[in-house]
Amino acid sequence: MGAVKKIFKPKLPPLPPPPEPAPEPPPAVPEELPEEKKEEITKEMAARERKRRGRKSTILTGPLGIQETEEEALETLLGK
């Protein structure tokens, strides 16, 4: 049975050698940004933080559910 197996399943050629790893790119040199660009980035970050704070204040629940006591809930419901 060994001879029949050799006929139907020929030997595979050897695998080619693996490709060499690509050389590492040179480290990025931080470029100094102009003052206008720095100010623009600072303003954008401040606007994002304001928006985040605005949404965060409207969320009254946490991972454990409602985080207020019954007294706080009554005061809010009664308009105090």
N, C-alpha and C positions, 0 to 999 in steps of 0.2 A: 504494500500500500504506500510505502514511502516514495517509490518511483512515480506513481501517479500524482501524488501530492506535489512533487517538484515540477511536473509539467504544467499543472494548472496554477501554481503559485510561484512565479519566478522570484529570484532574489531582488530586493530593492537596492538601487544604487545608494552609495553613502550620501549622507546629508551634507549640504554645503556648510562651510564654517559660518558661524553667526556674524552678523555685521558688527563692525567696531562701533562703540558708543560715540555719539556726537560730542564734540568738544563743548565744554561749558561756556556759555556766553560770558563776556566780561561783566563784572558787577556794575550795576547802574549807578551812575554818578548823579547825586541829587543836584538839580539845576536850581539856581536862585530865581524865584519868581519876582516879577515886577510888583511894586507896591499896589498898583491898581488891581492886579489879579488877586493879590492877598486880601485886599479889602472886599472884593467881590465874593470870594470864597467865604470869608468871615460872615458877611451879611447873609449868604445863603444858609450857612450852618445855623445862624441865630434864628432865621425864619423857620427852619425845620424844627428847631428845639421849641420855639413858641407854639407851633402847630401841634407838636407831640404833647406838650404840657396841656394844651387846650382840650385835646381828646382824652387825655388821661384823667382829667378832673371830672369828666362826665361819667366815667366808669365807676359804679358803686359796688361792684362785686369783685371778689378776689378768688383765689383758688379754693378757698374754703366756703364760698358763698358770700352772703351779705355781711359786710364788716362793721355795721353800725349797731348800736344798742337800741333797745326798744324806745328809750327816752328820746334819742336823736331822731328816730323815725317819727315819733309822735309830733315833735316840734316841727319837723319838716312838713308833715301832712297838715298841721294846723296853721301853717304860715308864719310861725314865729321865727 
